[in-house]
Amino acid sequence: MKKIITVISLVLALPTAAFAGQDNVGGCGVGSMVFKGQSGVAPQVLAVTTNGSFGNQTFGISTGTLGCTQDGTVRSAMKTALFIETNKQQLARDMSVGGGETLASLSHLIGIEAKDQAAFNRVAKDNMASIFSSDSVAPEQVVASLRAALAADKQLSHYQTAL
C-alpha cells in the first residue's frame, strides 16, 4: 500500500516539478504583463483571469501583440514601454548623467549583465539626445532609439533583441 501511495505521489508531483522553474504567469496577454515576475498561485490565477475576462490572450496570439508570438515566446517590449512611460522624466535625467536608480532598473529589466552595466550607462548617456528626442517622445520611440543605440555598440549589440 505504501508503494502505491508513493508512486501516485511521484506521478502527481512530476508535472508540478517540471513547471516550477518556468516563468509561467498566465502565458501571454495583458494579465501576464501585469503579473510578470511574481510567483505563487494568486498571481497566476489573477493573470489567467485577466486574460480570460478580456479575451486578449487569443487576440494577442493571433496578431503577435500583447507580449505574444506565434512561436510561443513571450516578449517584454510592452513591459519595457510601460516602465519608460511611468519613469520618463527620471530616466531621462539618469541617462543625461550616465547613471542612477531608474537607469539601473531599466538595464535590469532589459537583462543587462553586471559586466556590461558601465558600457550600458555610457551608451545611454552618449545617445541621450537621440533616445529622448523631445519632451513628448512616445515610449515606443524611446525603445526603438535605445535599440538602435545598443545595436551600434559592439559590446552591447546582443542586447538589442531584449527590447
FIVORO-923278 format. One record per residue (C-alpha): x, y, z; residue in three letters. Coordinates in steps of 0.02 Angstrom, whole numbers. Example, Ala and Ser with C-alpha at 12.3 -4.5 7.8 and 13.67 -1.06 7.14 Angstrom:
<recs>
+--------+--------+--------+---------+
!     xx !     yy !     zz ! residuo !
+--------+--------+--------+---------+
!    615 !   -225 !    390 !     ALA !
!    684 !    -53 !    357 !     SER !
+--------+--------+--------+---------+
</recs>
This chain:
<recs>
+--------+--------+--------+---------+
!     xx !     yy !     zz ! residuo !
+--------+--------+--------+---------+
!      0 !      0 !      0 !     MET !
!    143 !    120 !     41 !     LYS !
!    221 !     86 !   -129 !     LYS !
!     59 !    129 !   -218 !     ILE !
!     42 !    293 !   -122 !     ILE !
!    224 !    335 !   -159 !     THR !
!    202 !    300 !   -345 !     VAL !
!     43 !    405 !   -353 !     ILE !
!    130 !    548 !   -260 !     SER !
!    275 !    545 !   -383 !     LEU !
!    160 !    542 !   -534 !     VAL !
!     66 !    693 !   -468 !     LEU !
!    225 !    786 !   -415 !     ALA !
!    323 !    766 !   -578 !     LEU !
!    218 !    884 !   -684 !     PRO !
!    223 !   1014 !   -546 !     THR !
!    412 !    999 !   -532 !     ALA !
!    431 !   1013 !   -720 !     ALA !
!    340 !   1181 !   -724 !     PHE !
!    411 !   1250 !   -561 !     ALA !
!    563 !   1329 !   -645 !     GLY !
!    465 !   1412 !   -783 !     GLN !
!    401 !   1589 !   -781 !     ASP !
!    226 !   1532 !   -819 !     ASN !
!    117 !   1676 !   -760 !     VAL !
!    -33 !   1672 !   -875 !     GLY !
!     65 !   1637 !  -1034 !     GLY !
!     49 !   1800 !  -1130 !     CYS !
!    -79 !   1939 !  -1140 !     GLY !
!   -113 !   2087 !  -1027 !     VAL !
!   -128 !   1977 !   -872 !     GLY !
!     45 !   1902 !   -898 !     SER !
!    122 !   2075 !   -920 !     MET !
!     41 !   2144 !   -764 !     VAL !
!     92 !   1997 !   -654 !     PHE !
!    258 !   1950 !   -738 !     LYS !
!    396 !   1909 !   -615 !     GLY !
!    276 !   1867 !   -475 !     GLN !
!    264 !   1690 !   -411 !     SER !
!    132 !   1590 !   -323 !     GLY !
!    -43 !   1535 !   -357 !     VAL !
!   -127 !   1705 !   -335 !     ALA !
!    -31 !   1799 !   -472 !     PRO !
!    -55 !   1654 !   -593 !     GLN !
!   -242 !   1646 !   -559 !     VAL !
!   -258 !   1835 !   -575 !     LEU !
!   -157 !   1837 !   -738 !     ALA !
!   -262 !   1699 !   -815 !     VAL !
!   -423 !   1781 !   -753 !     THR !
!   -371 !   1948 !   -826 !     THR !
!   -331 !   1868 !   -993 !     ASN !
!   -493 !   1768 !   -993 !     GLY !
!   -603 !   1912 !   -939 !     SER !
!   -547 !   2023 !  -1081 !     PHE !
!   -517 !   1888 !  -1211 !     GLY !
!   -350 !   1968 !  -1250 !     ASN !
!   -238 !   1815 !  -1249 !     GLN !
!   -316 !   1738 !  -1404 !     THR !
!   -308 !   1906 !  -1491 !     PHE !
!   -126 !   1927 !  -1440 !     GLY !
!    -76 !   1755 !  -1502 !     ILE !
!   -170 !   1780 !  -1667 !     SER !
!    -95 !   1951 !  -1701 !     THR !
!     75 !   1933 !  -1618 !     GLY !
!     37 !   2075 !  -1497 !     THR !
!     17 !   2092 !  -1306 !     LEU !
!    180 !   2001 !  -1274 !     GLY !
!    126 !   1850 !  -1378 !     CYS !
!    208 !   1774 !  -1529 !     THR !
!    152 !   1632 !  -1637 !     GLN !
!    308 !   1533 !  -1589 !     ASP !
!    260 !   1532 !  -1404 !     GLY !
!    390 !   1660 !  -1349 !     THR !
!    333 !   1796 !  -1228 !     VAL !
!    413 !   1964 !  -1263 !     ARG !
!    442 !   2101 !  -1136 !     SER !
!    433 !   2252 !  -1252 !     ALA !
!    267 !   2305 !  -1179 !     MET !
!    335 !   2293 !  -1002 !     LYS !
!    486 !   2399 !  -1052 !     THR !
!    374 !   2529 !  -1135 !     ALA !
!    263 !   2538 !   -981 !     LEU !
!    416 !   2561 !   -871 !     PHE !
!    481 !   2701 !   -982 !     ILE !
!    312 !   2789 !   -986 !     GLU !
!    297 !   2781 !   -797 !     THR !
!    476 !   2839 !   -764 !     ASN !
!    509 !   2950 !   -915 !     LYS !
!    573 !   3107 !   -828 !     GLN !
!    683 !   3016 !   -703 !     GLN !
!    751 !   2901 !   -839 !     LEU !
!    795 !   3050 !   -949 !     ALA !
!    886 !   3130 !   -802 !     ARG !
!    981 !   2970 !   -763 !     ASP !
!   1031 !   2949 !   -946 !     MET !
!   1093 !   3128 !   -953 !     SER !
!   1215 !   3094 !   -810 !     VAL !
!   1254 !   2916 !   -860 !     GLY !
!   1188 !   2828 !   -705 !     GLY !
!   1055 !   2819 !   -573 !     GLY !
!    924 !   2707 !   -497 !     GLU !
!    799 !   2720 !   -640 !     THR !
!    930 !   2684 !   -773 !     LEU !
!    990 !   2536 !   -669 !     ALA !
!    811 !   2473 !   -658 !     SER !
!    790 !   2486 !   -846 !     LEU !
!    953 !   2392 !   -875 !     SER !
!    893 !   2255 !   -756 !     HIS !
!    726 !   2246 !   -848 !     LEU !
!    818 !   2227 !  -1014 !     ILE !
!    935 !   2096 !   -941 !     GLY !
!   1100 !   2191 !   -949 !     ILE !
!   1232 !   2088 !   -860 !     GLU !
!   1335 !   2168 !   -720 !     ALA !
!   1493 !   2161 !   -826 !     LYS !
!   1407 !   2269 !   -959 !     ASP !
!   1324 !   2394 !   -842 !     GLN !
!   1457 !   2530 !   -862 !     ALA !
!   1451 !   2514 !  -1052 !     ALA !
!   1261 !   2523 !  -1049 !     PHE !
!   1267 !   2682 !   -943 !     ASN !
!   1395 !   2757 !  -1064 !     ARG !
!   1290 !   2716 !  -1218 !     VAL !
!   1134 !   2786 !  -1134 !     ALA !
!   1225 !   2949 !  -1091 !     LYS !
!   1307 !   2966 !  -1262 !     ASP !
!   1142 !   2937 !  -1353 !     ASN !
!   1025 !   3026 !  -1232 !     MET !
!    983 !   3165 !  -1356 !     ALA !
!    927 !   3042 !  -1489 !     SER !
!    840 !   2925 !  -1366 !     ILE !
!    740 !   3067 !  -1287 !     PHE !
!    724 !   3175 !  -1444 !     SER !
!    585 !   3281 !  -1366 !     SER !
!    488 !   3300 !  -1205 !     ASP !
!    338 !   3215 !  -1283 !     SER !
!    429 !   3067 !  -1361 !     VAL !
!    325 !   2907 !  -1356 !     ALA !
!    390 !   2761 !  -1253 !     PRO !
!    393 !   2652 !  -1409 !     GLU !
!    509 !   2779 !  -1493 !     GLN !
!    622 !   2779 !  -1339 !     VAL !
!    631 !   2589 !  -1352 !     VAL !
!    669 !   2598 !  -1539 !     ALA !
!    805 !   2730 !  -1514 !     SER !
!    882 !   2634 !  -1370 !     LEU !
!    878 !   2475 !  -1475 !     ARG !
!    971 !   2568 !  -1615 !     ALA !
!   1100 !   2635 !  -1492 !     ALA !
!   1132 !   2461 !  -1422 !     LEU !
!   1143 !   2388 !  -1598 !     ALA !
!   1278 !   2515 !  -1643 !     ALA !
!   1386 !   2468 !  -1493 !     ASP !
!   1497 !   2315 !  -1520 !     LYS !
!   1494 !   2262 !  -1337 !     GLN !
!   1306 !   2285 !  -1312 !     LEU !
!   1235 !   2241 !  -1483 !     SER !
!   1172 !   2071 !  -1424 !     HIS !
!   1053 !   2158 !  -1301 !     TYR !
!    953 !   2246 !  -1438 !     GLN !
!    843 !   2093 !  -1456 !     THR !
!    795 !   2105 !  -1272 !     ALA !
!    698 !   2265 !  -1307 !     LEU !
+--------+--------+--------+---------+
</recs>
